[in-house]
């Protein structure tokens, strides 16, 4: 009974975070903040859904497989978000009019 409630709550919260990541893609002004929203919110949302699946099917095989999926997801999502943000910044399309702080450009001017 408690496990069923926990699974339901984890799935609802995880799906809500993934939905917020999707809304972030639509509402945020530039690719840098969009990549940040997707990589953080969607990663946490999927993490909660994977935990819910572990609780729902508590067999050794499913826990091992879901743990491997969890590790792979936690390693690849931040790196892919960083790669997308870096590509957007280097292409020159990253800065929205509301963006006032540009740390990489400031660092480049200080070094030269």
DSSP file (Angstrom, degrees, kcal/mol; ACC not computed):
  #  RESIDUE AA STRUCTURE BP1 BP2  ACC     N-H-->O    O-->H-N    N-H-->O    O-->H-N    TCO  KAPPA ALPHA  PHI   PSI    X-CA   Y-CA   Z-CA
    1    1 A X     >        0   0    0      0, 0.0     4,-1.9     0, 0.0     5,-0.2   0.000 360.0 360.0 360.0 -50.6    0.0    0.0    0.0
    2    2 A X  H  >  +     0   0    0      1,-0.2     4,-2.7     2,-0.2     5,-0.2   0.889 360.0  53.4 -66.3 -38.1    2.7    2.5    1.0
    3    3 A X  H  > S+     0   0    0      1,-0.2     4,-2.7     2,-0.2    -1,-0.2   0.896 107.2  51.6 -63.2 -39.5    4.8    1.4   -2.0
    4    4 A X  H  > S+     0   0    0      2,-0.2     4,-2.2     1,-0.2    -1,-0.2   0.904 111.4  46.5 -64.3 -41.4    2.0    2.0   -4.4
    5    5 A X  H  X S+     0   0    0     -4,-1.9     4,-2.6     2,-0.2    -2,-0.2   0.920 112.7  50.1 -66.3 -43.4    1.4    5.5   -3.0
    6    6 A X  H  X S+     0   0    0     -4,-2.7     4,-2.7     1,-0.2    -2,-0.2   0.909 110.6  50.0 -61.7 -42.3    5.1    6.3   -3.2
    7    7 A X  H  X S+     0   0    0     -4,-2.7     4,-2.4     1,-0.2    -1,-0.2   0.926 111.4  48.9 -61.8 -45.0    5.3    5.1   -6.8
    8    8 A X  H  X S+     0   0    0     -4,-2.2     4,-2.4     2,-0.2    -2,-0.2   0.916 112.8  46.7 -61.3 -44.2    2.3    7.2   -7.7
    9    9 A X  H  X S+     0   0    0     -4,-2.6     4,-2.8     2,-0.2     5,-0.3   0.927 112.6  49.6 -65.3 -44.4    3.8   10.3   -6.1
   10   10 A X  H  X S+     0   0    0     -4,-2.7     4,-2.6     1,-0.2    -2,-0.2   0.901 112.7  47.5 -61.9 -40.8    7.2    9.8   -7.7
   11   11 A X  H  X S+     0   0    0     -4,-2.4     4,-2.7    -5,-0.2     5,-0.2   0.913 113.2  47.7 -67.8 -41.8    5.7    9.3  -11.1
   12   12 A X  H  X S+     0   0    0     -4,-2.4     4,-2.1    -5,-0.2    -2,-0.2   0.934 115.5  44.1 -65.5 -45.1    3.5   12.4  -10.8
   13   13 A X  H  X S+     0   0    0     -4,-2.8     4,-2.2     2,-0.2    -2,-0.2   0.918 115.1  49.4 -66.0 -42.2    6.3   14.6   -9.5
   14   14 A X  H  X S+     0   0    0     -4,-2.6     4,-2.1    -5,-0.3    -2,-0.2   0.917 112.2  47.2 -62.2 -43.9    8.7   13.2  -12.2
   15   15 A X  H  X S+     0   0    0     -4,-2.7     4,-2.2     1,-0.2    -1,-0.2   0.869 110.2  54.0 -65.8 -35.3    6.2   13.8  -15.0
   16   16 A X  H  X S+     0   0    0     -4,-2.1     4,-2.3    -5,-0.2    -2,-0.2   0.900 108.4  48.7 -64.7 -40.2    5.5   17.3  -13.6
   17   17 A X  H  X S+     0   0    0     -4,-2.2     4,-2.0     2,-0.2    -2,-0.2   0.888 110.8  50.0 -66.7 -38.2    9.3   18.1  -13.8
   18   18 A X  H  X S+     0   0    0     -4,-2.1     4,-2.0     2,-0.2    -2,-0.2   0.886 110.3  51.0 -66.2 -37.6    9.5   16.8  -17.3
   19   19 A X  H  X S+     0   0    0     -4,-2.2     4,-2.4     2,-0.2    -2,-0.2   0.903 108.4  51.6 -64.4 -41.3    6.5   18.9  -18.2
   20   20 A X  H  X S+     0   0    0     -4,-2.3     4,-2.2     1,-0.2    -2,-0.2   0.878 107.5  53.2 -63.1 -36.5    8.2   22.0  -16.7
   21   21 A X  H  X S+     0   0    0     -4,-2.0     4,-1.6     2,-0.2    -1,-0.2   0.909 109.0  49.5 -63.5 -40.7   11.3   21.2  -18.8
   22   22 A X  H  X S+     0   0    0     -4,-2.0     4,-1.3     1,-0.2    -2,-0.2   0.900 110.9  48.5 -64.5 -40.6    9.1   21.2  -21.9
   23   23 A X  H  X S+     0   0    0     -4,-2.4     4,-2.6     1,-0.2     5,-0.3   0.855 106.3  58.7 -66.5 -33.7    7.5   24.5  -20.9
   24   24 A X  H  X S+     0   0    0     -4,-2.2     4,-2.3     1,-0.2    -1,-0.2   0.870 101.3  54.8 -62.1 -36.5   11.0   25.9  -20.4
   25   25 A X  H  < S+     0   0    0     -4,-1.6    -1,-0.2     1,-0.2    -2,-0.2   0.892 114.7  40.3 -62.7 -38.4   11.9   25.1  -23.9
   26   26 A X  H  < S+     0   0    0     -4,-1.3    -2,-0.2     1,-0.1    -1,-0.2   0.847 124.5  34.3 -78.6 -34.5    8.9   27.1  -25.1
   27   27 A X  H  < S+     0   0    0     -4,-2.6    -3,-0.2    -5,-0.1    -2,-0.2   0.745  89.9  94.8 -99.7 -25.3    9.1   30.0  -22.7
   28   28 A X     <  -     0   0    0     -4,-2.3     6,-0.1    -5,-0.3     0, 0.0  -0.404  69.8-131.9 -76.5 149.6   12.8   30.7  -22.0
   29   29 A X  S    S+     0   0    0     -2,-0.1     2,-0.3    67,-0.0    -1,-0.1   0.768  75.0  25.7 -78.5 -28.4   14.4   33.4  -24.1
   30   30 A X  S  > S-     0   0    0     66,-0.1     4,-2.0     1,-0.1     3,-0.3  -0.900  77.3-107.4-138.2 163.6   17.7   31.9  -25.3
   31   31 A X  H  > S+     0   0    0     62,-0.4     4,-2.5    -2,-0.3     5,-0.2   0.784 112.8  60.3 -60.8 -28.5   19.3   28.5  -26.0
   32   32 A X  H  > S+     0   0    0     62,-0.6     4,-1.8     2,-0.2    -1,-0.2   0.942 109.7  39.7 -67.3 -46.3   21.5   28.7  -23.0
   33   33 A X  H  > S+     0   0    0     -3,-0.3     4,-2.4    61,-0.2    -1,-0.2   0.840 114.7  54.6 -72.3 -31.4   18.7   28.8  -20.5
   34   34 A X  H  X S+     0   0    0     -4,-2.0     4,-2.5     2,-0.2     5,-0.2   0.933 108.7  47.5 -64.3 -45.4   16.7   26.3  -22.5
   35   35 A X  H  X S+     0   0    0     -4,-2.5     4,-2.5     1,-0.2     5,-0.2   0.885 112.2  51.1 -63.1 -38.0   19.5   23.8  -22.4
   36   36 A X  H  X S+     0   0    0     -4,-1.8     4,-2.0    -5,-0.2     5,-0.4   0.923 110.8  47.7 -64.7 -44.8   19.8   24.4  -18.7
   37   37 A X  H  X>S+     0   0    0     -4,-2.4     4,-2.1     1,-0.2     5,-0.7   0.925 115.1  44.7 -63.4 -44.9   16.1   23.9  -18.0
   38   38 A X  I  X>S+     0   0    0     -4,-2.5     4,-1.3     1,-0.2     5,-0.6   0.930 113.6  48.3 -67.8 -44.9   16.0   20.7  -20.1
   39   39 A X  I  <5S+     0   0    0     -4,-2.5     4,-0.4    -5,-0.2    -1,-0.2   0.854 121.4  34.7 -69.1 -32.0   19.2   19.1  -18.7
   40   40 A X  I  X5S+     0   0    0     -4,-2.0     4,-2.2    -5,-0.2     5,-0.2   0.948 123.3  37.8 -85.9 -54.0   18.2   19.8  -15.0
   41   41 A X  I  X5S+     0   0    0     -4,-2.1     4,-2.5    -5,-0.4    -3,-0.2   0.918 119.9  45.3 -68.5 -44.1   14.5   19.4  -14.9
   42   42 A X  I  X<S+     0   0    0     -4,-1.3     4,-2.6    -5,-0.7     5,-0.2   0.883 112.4  52.6 -68.7 -35.9   14.2   16.5  -17.3
   43   43 A X  H  ><S+     0   0    0     -5,-0.6     4,-2.0    -4,-0.4    -2,-0.2   0.933 113.1  43.4 -63.9 -44.9   17.1   14.7  -15.6
   44   44 A X  H  X S+     0   0    0     -4,-2.2     4,-2.2     2,-0.2    -2,-0.2   0.894 113.3  52.8 -68.0 -39.0   15.5   15.0  -12.2
   45   45 A X  H  X S+     0   0    0     -4,-2.5     4,-1.8     1,-0.2    -2,-0.2   0.927 111.8  44.2 -61.7 -45.4   12.1   14.0  -13.5
   46   46 A X  H  X S+     0   0    0     -4,-2.6     4,-2.6     1,-0.2    -1,-0.2   0.866 109.3  58.0 -68.4 -34.2   13.4   10.9  -15.2
   47   47 A X  H  X S+     0   0    0     -4,-2.0     4,-2.2    -5,-0.2    -2,-0.2   0.922 107.6  46.9 -58.4 -44.9   15.4   10.1  -12.1
   48   48 A X  H  X S+     0   0    0     -4,-2.2     4,-2.1     1,-0.2    -1,-0.2   0.879 111.6  50.6 -65.9 -37.8   12.2   10.1  -10.0
   49   49 A X  H  X S+     0   0    0     -4,-1.8     4,-2.1     2,-0.2    -2,-0.2   0.885 109.5  50.8 -68.5 -37.6   10.4    7.9  -12.6
   50   50 A X  H  X S+     0   0    0     -4,-2.6     4,-2.1     2,-0.2    -2,-0.2   0.908 109.6  50.6 -65.2 -41.3   13.3    5.4  -12.5
   51   51 A X  H  X S+     0   0    0     -4,-2.2     4,-2.3     1,-0.2    -2,-0.2   0.894 108.9  52.4 -61.8 -38.6   13.1    5.3   -8.7
   52   52 A X  H  X S+     0   0    0     -4,-2.1     4,-2.5     1,-0.2    -2,-0.2   0.901 108.5  50.2 -63.2 -40.4    9.4    4.7   -9.0
   53   53 A X  H  X S+     0   0    0     -4,-2.1     4,-2.0     2,-0.2    -1,-0.2   0.874 109.0  52.3 -66.1 -35.8   10.0    1.8  -11.4
   54   54 A X  H  < S+     0   0    0     -4,-2.1    -2,-0.2     2,-0.2    -1,-0.2   0.914 112.1  45.0 -64.0 -42.3   12.5    0.4   -8.9
   55   55 A X  H  < S+     0   0    0     -4,-2.3     3,-0.4     1,-0.2    -2,-0.2   0.896 112.1  52.3 -68.4 -38.8   10.0    0.5   -6.1
   56   56 A X  H  < S+     0   0    0     -4,-2.5     2,-0.5     1,-0.3    -2,-0.2   0.875 121.7  29.3 -66.7 -38.0    7.2   -0.9   -8.3
   57   57 A X  S  < S-     0   0    0     -4,-2.0     2,-1.4    -5,-0.2    -1,-0.3  -0.801  71.8-178.7-126.1  88.9    9.3   -4.0   -9.4
   58   58 A X        +     0   0    0     -2,-0.5     2,-0.3    -3,-0.4    -4,-0.1  -0.358  33.7 129.4 -90.6  56.1   11.8   -4.8   -6.6
   59   59 A X     >  -     0   0    0     -2,-1.4     4,-2.3     1,-0.1     5,-0.2  -0.746  68.2-116.8-103.7 159.7   13.5   -7.7   -8.3
   60   60 A X  H  > S+     0   0    0     -2,-0.3     4,-2.4     1,-0.2     5,-0.2   0.915 113.2  51.1 -61.1 -44.1   17.3   -8.0   -8.6
   61   61 A X  H  > S+     0   0    0      1,-0.2     4,-2.5     2,-0.2     5,-0.2   0.928 112.3  44.5 -61.8 -46.9   17.2   -7.9  -12.4
   62   62 A X  H  > S+     0   0    0      1,-0.2     4,-2.8     2,-0.2     5,-0.2   0.885 113.0  51.1 -68.6 -36.8   15.1   -4.8  -12.6
   63   63 A X  H  X S+     0   0    0     -4,-2.3     4,-2.0     2,-0.2    -1,-0.2   0.910 112.2  47.0 -66.1 -40.3   17.0   -3.0   -9.9
   64   64 A X  H  X S+     0   0    0     -4,-2.4     4,-2.1    -5,-0.2    -2,-0.2   0.938 115.4  45.1 -65.9 -46.3   20.3   -3.7  -11.7
   65   65 A X  H  X S+     0   0    0     -4,-2.5     4,-2.3     1,-0.2    -2,-0.2   0.933 115.3  46.6 -64.1 -45.8   19.0   -2.7  -15.1
   66   66 A X  H  X S+     0   0    0     -4,-2.8     4,-2.4     1,-0.2    -1,-0.2   0.831 109.9  54.4 -68.5 -30.7   17.4    0.5  -13.8
   67   67 A X  H  X S+     0   0    0     -4,-2.0     4,-2.5    -5,-0.2    -1,-0.2   0.908 109.1  48.2 -66.8 -41.1   20.5    1.4  -11.8
   68   68 A X  H  X S+     0   0    0     -4,-2.1     4,-2.5     2,-0.2    -2,-0.2   0.904 112.5  48.5 -64.1 -40.9   22.6    1.1  -15.0
   69   69 A X  H  X S+     0   0    0     -4,-2.3     4,-2.5     2,-0.2    -2,-0.2   0.912 111.4  51.1 -63.1 -42.3   20.0    3.3  -16.9
   70   70 A X  H  X S+     0   0    0     -4,-2.4     4,-2.6     2,-0.2    -2,-0.2   0.922 111.3  46.4 -61.6 -46.0   20.1    5.8  -14.0
   71   71 A X  H  X S+     0   0    0     -4,-2.5     4,-1.6     2,-0.2     5,-0.2   0.931 113.6  48.5 -63.4 -45.9   23.9    6.0  -14.1
   72   72 A X  H  X S+     0   0    0     -4,-2.5     4,-2.4     1,-0.2     5,-0.2   0.904 113.4  48.1 -61.3 -40.7   24.0    6.3  -17.9
   73   73 A X  H  X S+     0   0    0     -4,-2.5     4,-2.2     1,-0.2     5,-0.3   0.919 110.3  50.2 -66.7 -43.8   21.4    9.0  -17.7
   74   74 A X  H  < S+     0   0    0     -4,-2.6     4,-0.4     1,-0.2    -1,-0.2   0.752 115.4  44.4 -68.9 -22.8   23.1   11.0  -15.0
   75   75 A X  H  X S+     0   0    0     -4,-1.6     4,-0.8    -5,-0.2    -2,-0.2   0.880 119.0  38.6 -84.8 -41.7   26.4   10.9  -16.9
   76   76 A X  H  X S+     0   0    0     -4,-2.4     4,-2.6    -5,-0.2     5,-0.2   0.846 105.6  61.2 -83.7 -34.2   25.1   11.8  -20.3
   77   77 A X  H  X S+     0   0    0     -4,-2.2     4,-2.4    -5,-0.2     5,-0.2   0.937 106.5  43.7 -65.4 -48.5   22.4   14.4  -19.7
   78   78 A X  H  > S+     0   0    0     -4,-0.4     4,-2.2    -5,-0.3    -1,-0.2   0.904 116.0  49.6 -62.9 -36.9   24.6   17.1  -18.1
   79   79 A X  H  X S+     0   0    0     -4,-0.8     4,-2.3     2,-0.2    -2,-0.2   0.902 111.9  46.9 -67.6 -40.0   27.3   16.5  -20.7
   80   80 A X  H  X S+     0   0    0     -4,-2.6     4,-2.5     2,-0.2    -1,-0.2   0.884 111.4  51.9 -70.1 -36.5   24.9   16.8  -23.6
   81   81 A X  H  X S+     0   0    0     -4,-2.4     4,-2.3    -5,-0.2    -2,-0.2   0.909 111.2  47.9 -62.9 -41.0   23.3   19.9  -22.1
   82   82 A X  H  X S+     0   0    0     -4,-2.2     4,-2.7    -5,-0.2    -2,-0.2   0.909 111.2  50.3 -64.6 -42.4   26.7   21.5  -21.8
   83   83 A X  H  X S+     0   0    0     -4,-2.3     4,-2.3     2,-0.2    -2,-0.2   0.903 111.9  47.7 -64.0 -41.1   27.6   20.5  -25.3
   84   84 A X  H  X S+     0   0    0     -4,-2.5     4,-2.2     2,-0.2    -1,-0.2   0.918 113.6  47.1 -65.7 -42.6   24.4   22.1  -26.7
   85   85 A X  H  X S+     0   0    0     -4,-2.3     4,-2.4     2,-0.2    -2,-0.2   0.905 112.6  49.3 -65.9 -40.9   24.9   25.3  -24.7
   86   86 A X  H  X S+     0   0    0     -4,-2.7     4,-2.6     2,-0.2    -1,-0.2   0.907 111.3  49.2 -65.0 -41.1   28.5   25.6  -25.8
   87   87 A X  H  X S+     0   0    0     -4,-2.3     4,-1.6     1,-0.2    -2,-0.2   0.901 112.0  48.8 -64.8 -40.0   27.6   25.1  -29.4
   88   88 A X  H  X>S+     0   0    0     -4,-2.2     5,-1.1     2,-0.2     6,-0.9   0.901 112.8  47.8 -65.9 -40.1   24.8   27.7  -29.2
   89   89 A X  H ><5S+     0   0    0     -4,-2.4     3,-0.9     1,-0.2     5,-0.2   0.928 112.2  48.1 -66.4 -44.5   27.2   30.2  -27.5
   90   90 A X  H 3<5S+     0   0    0     -4,-2.6    -1,-0.2     1,-0.2    -2,-0.2   0.778 106.9  57.0 -69.3 -25.7   30.0   29.6  -30.1
   91   91 A X  H 3<5S-     0   0    0     -4,-1.6    -1,-0.2    -5,-0.2    -2,-0.2   0.654 110.4-122.1 -79.3 -13.5   27.5   30.0  -33.0
   92   92 A X  T <<5S+     0   0    0     -3,-0.9     3,-0.3    -4,-0.6    -3,-0.2   0.486  87.9 102.0  89.6   2.4   26.5   33.4  -31.7
   93   93 A X      < +     0   0    0     -5,-1.1   -62,-0.4     1,-0.2    -4,-0.2   0.399  57.8  85.7 -95.8   3.2   22.8   32.7  -31.4
   94   94 A X        +     0   0    0     -6,-0.9     2,-0.6    -5,-0.2   -62,-0.6   0.776  63.9  86.7 -81.7 -26.9   22.9   32.2  -27.6
   95   95 A X        -     0   0    0     -3,-0.3     2,-0.2    -7,-0.2     7,-0.0  -0.643  56.2-163.5 -90.0 120.2   22.5   35.7  -26.2
   96   96 A X    >   -     0   0    0     -2,-0.6     3,-1.6     1,-0.1   -66,-0.1  -0.549  36.0-107.4 -87.8 160.5   19.0   37.0  -25.7
   97   97 A X  T 3  S+     0   0    0      1,-0.3    -1,-0.1    -2,-0.2    -2,-0.0   0.789 119.7  56.8 -59.7 -26.6   18.3   40.8  -25.2
   98   98 A X  T 3  S+     0   0    0      2,-0.0     2,-0.6   -69,-0.0    -1,-0.3   0.591  83.4  99.6 -82.0  -8.8   17.6   40.2  -21.5
   99   99 A X    <   +     0   0    0     -3,-1.6     3,-0.1     1,-0.2    -4,-0.0  -0.676  39.4 162.6 -80.4 121.2   20.9   38.5  -21.0
  100  100 A X        +     0   0    0     -2,-0.6     2,-0.5     1,-0.1    -1,-0.2   0.679  53.4  69.7-111.6 -25.0   23.3   41.0  -19.4
  101  101 A X        +     0   0    0      1,-0.0     2,-0.4     5,-0.0    -1,-0.1  -0.855  49.6 174.8-101.6 126.2   26.1   38.9  -17.9
  102  102 A X     >  +     0   0    0     -2,-0.5     4,-2.3     1,-0.1     5,-0.2  -0.748   1.3 175.6-128.2  82.7   28.4   37.2  -20.4
  103  103 A X  H  > S+     0   0    0     -2,-0.4     4,-2.6     1,-0.2     5,-0.2   0.876  76.8  52.7 -62.2 -42.4   31.1   35.5  -18.3
  104  104 A X  H  > S+     0   0    0      1,-0.2     4,-2.0     2,-0.2    -1,-0.2   0.910 112.4  46.0 -61.8 -38.6   33.0   33.7  -21.2
  105  105 A X  H  > S+     0   0    0      2,-0.2     4,-2.0     1,-0.2    -1,-0.2   0.897 113.0  50.1 -69.0 -38.5   33.3   37.0  -23.1
  106  106 A X  H  X S+     0   0    0     -4,-2.3     4,-1.6     1,-0.2    -2,-0.2   0.891 110.6  49.9 -64.4 -38.9   34.4   38.8  -20.0
  107  107 A X  H  X S+     0   0    0     -4,-2.6     4,-1.8     1,-0.2    -2,-0.2   0.886 109.1  52.2 -66.6 -39.1   37.0   36.1  -19.3
  108  108 A X  H  X S+     0   0    0     -4,-2.0     4,-1.3     1,-0.2    -2,-0.2   0.885 109.3  49.0 -65.9 -38.1   38.3   36.4  -22.9
  109  109 A X  H  < S+     0   0    0     -4,-2.0    -1,-0.2     1,-0.2    -2,-0.2   0.833 111.0  50.2 -72.4 -30.7   38.8   40.2  -22.7
  110  110 A X  H  < S+     0   0    0     -4,-1.6    -1,-0.2     1,-0.2    -2,-0.2   0.856 109.9  50.5 -72.7 -34.1   40.6   39.9  -19.3
  111  111 A X  H  <        0   0    0     -4,-1.8    -2,-0.2     1,-0.2    -1,-0.2   0.781 360.0 360.0 -75.8 -27.1   43.0   37.2  -20.7
  112  112 A X     <        0   0    0     -4,-1.3    -1,-0.2    -5,-0.1    -2,-0.2   0.473 360.0 360.0 -94.5 360.0   44.0   39.2  -23.8
